[in-house]
C-alpha cells in the first residue's frame, strides 16, 4: 500500500530538513491537487535521493 500524502511530506522533511530546496520543491507538488498520489510518490523518491552536483565531486 502506498504512503499517504502527509506521510510522504513528513518523510521528505525529516530526511532533508525544512529549508532544503528539494523539500521546498516537493511541498509545492504536494499542494498541487492535479498531482496524483503515484506522481507524488515518485517525486518523493526523487527528492530523497537527489544529490547536488557539487556534493558528488567531494566524495
N, C-alpha and C positions, 0 to 999 in steps of 0.2 A: 504494500500500500504506500502511495506517495505521501510525502510530508505535507502538512497543512501550510498554507502561505505564511502564517505567523511563525511557524517553526523554521521555515526557510530563512526568513528575515532574522530571527534570533540567532541562527547558526552563523550567518554571514557577519553579523555584528559582533558576536562573541569571538569569532575567529580573526576578523580583520580590524575591528575597532570602529567606533562611530565616525571618525573623520577620514577614513581611508577612501580613496577615490573609487575603488571598486564597490565599497559599501554604499556610497552615495549613488553610484550608477545603478546598483541593484535595487535600492529603495525607490528610485524613480520608476523602474519597471514594476515593482511591487504595487505601486499606486495606480498604475495604468490598468484600467478594467478590461482593455482589449487584449491583454496578455493572459494566455491560458495558464493553468497550473503547470502543465507539462513544459511550456515555454519558460516559465519562471524557474522551474526545477533545473532546466538546462543552463539558465543564466546563473543560478546559484553555484552550480558545479564550475562554471567558468570563473565566477568571482572568487571562489575558494581556491582555485588552482592558478590564478593569474600571477605571474612573476614579472616585475618591472624589468625591462631590458638591462638597466644598469646593474640590478641585483644579480643577474645571470653572470655578468662579467666578473663580479667579485668572487665567485665561487671557485 
